[in-house]
């Protein structure tokens, strides 16, 4: 989907996603001491970025949907925190190296050649000792899970991401994780996600 499509999806007054953080983001980062600057790539309506700001991080929320970022600003204001929202196409966005102490990539799905470039830039944007966290729909999800993109070209495994980051970071986790979801009829299903957490060397 392009920026115009996402703008249309986000245009309603209600949040497309719930206001709380993604469960894996919360589980992995709740125990991480806020230590400076964080960047949330493909931040959408800001639920993860706002949660990080509430914990004491100075957060840049980057997305190519201006509508989503306006909602992120409103959510931050409602919660009494500040974000720096950055409207940018991640395929060309180039952060300064060693800028952040945390880089979060949650459910960003692009063809692998484009995504790999984004992930490499994310790795180099994190300072030594900083954290990288990715969670996204797993390549096995269309066949063995539920929901999410069905196009295999924009899906990946945890090991693919870990292999990409290994020259730059120590991999702490690279796993397939499960997430309970409901289908259109309200029936309980299980989604498969890829989760990778790493520490920049």
N, C-alpha and C positions, 0 to 999 in steps of 0.2 A: 504494500500500500504506500502511496505517496503522501506528502504533507497535506495536500488538499483533502484526500480521503480521510486521514486521521482528524483533520480539523472538523470535518462533517460529523465524524463519529463522536467527537468530544463536545459538539456544540450545545447539547442539551444542558439544562441547569443542574441536573443530577450528575453525580460522579459515575463514570463508567465502571470504575473499580471501587472497592470499599476504601474508606478513608484510612484504615489502619495499615501497617506495613505488611508486606509479604511475609508469610510464616517462616520461610527459610532465611530471609534477610534478618528478621528479628532473632531467630534462634542462633544464627552465626555471629551476629554483631552486637547483641545485647551485652555480652561480657567484655567487649573491646573498649578500652578506655579512650574516650574522645581525646584526640591528640593534635587537633589542628584542622586542616582543610580536607574536605571530602568532595568527590564529584559523583553524581548519579547520572549515568549515561542512558538516554532514552527514558527520561524521568516521568514522562506523561503528566498526569495530574498531580504528581508530587507526593504521593503517599509515603514512599520510602524516604524521599529527601526531607520531608517535614519531620518524620520520625527521627531521622539522624540529627536534624537541627534541634529538636526537643532534647536530645541527649547531650547537646553541647558542641556538636560539630559545626564548623563554618562550611556551608554547603553550596556548591554550584550545581544547579539542576539544568541539564542540557537536553533539549528535545527540538525536533523540527516543526512541531505543532505549536503555533502561537496561541491557539485556543486552549490547548492543554496547559501551557505555561501560565496563562491568565488564571486558570482554575487552581494551579499550584500556588500562585501568589495569594489568592483568596484563602485557600486552605491554611497557608502559613500565617496569614493575618488572623484568622479565626483562632489559631492555636497559640498566637502570641510569639511567633518566632519569625526569623528573617531568612529568606533564600536569596541567592543570586541566580536569577533565571537567565539562561543563555539560549537564544533561538539559533540553532545551527543544524546543518545536515552532518551527521556523524561520519559519513563517508568521506567528507573533506575537512572536518574539524580537526585542528592540530594543536593540542594543548602544549604548553611549555614543559620541557622535561623536568622531572623531579619537583613537581608543583604540589602534589597531593599526598596526604597520608593514608587515604582510602579511596579506592575506585570501585564503584558498584555498577554492575551491568546486569539488569534484571529483565528478562524476556525481550531482549533485542534479537530480532530475527531478520537476517539479511543473507543473500547468497554467500557461501563460505569465503570466496576470495575477498569480498568487501568486508565481511565480518572479521576476518583474520587481520586485516589492516587496522580496523577499529580496536581490536583487542591488543594488538602490538603497541599502538599509540597509548592505550590505557596503561599498559605495563610500564612504558617508559615515562609516563606522566607521574608515576608514583615514586616517592622517595625511598631510599634504602630503609628497610624495616617496616615500610607501609604495607597495607593489606589490599589484596585484590579479591573481589568476590563476584562470581558469575552464577546466575541461576537462570535456566531457560527450558523450554520444551525440548525433550530428548528426541533424538532421531527415531527411537523405537516407539514413540508415543502413538503415531497414527495406527500402527498395527497392534500394539499391545496395551495401549492406554486409552485415554479419552480426551477429546477437545484439542484446542490449540491449532496451529497451522498444520495443514495436511500436505503441503508442498515439501518433499524431501530436500530440495535444494536450499531451504532456509533453516533446516534443522541440523543438529550436531550432537556429538557425544561428549561426555565429560573428559574422556581421554584425548579427544581432538584438541580441546581447549588447553588441557594440561600440557600436552606436547608443545603447543605454541608458546606457552609461558615458561616452560622449564629453563630455557637459556637465560631468563631474567629473574626467576623467582623460585623459591622452594615451595613445592606443592604440599599443602597440609591435608586437603581432601580433594578427591576427584571421583565422584560417585553418581550412580543413578539413584534418585530418591523418588518416593511416591507421595502423592498429594490427593486427598479425597476431594471429589467434585460431584456435582449433581448434573445429570443430563437434562434435556429440555422437558422431560416428563417428571423430573424430580427424583429420579432413581439415582442411588449412590453409585458412583463410578470411581475409578482410580486413574489419575494422570501420572505420567512418568516425566520427571524433570532431570536435567543435568545440573549438577552442583560442583563448582570448583572454587576452592579457597587457597590462596597462596600469599606468601610474604616476599616482598621485593628484596633481592640481594643488593 
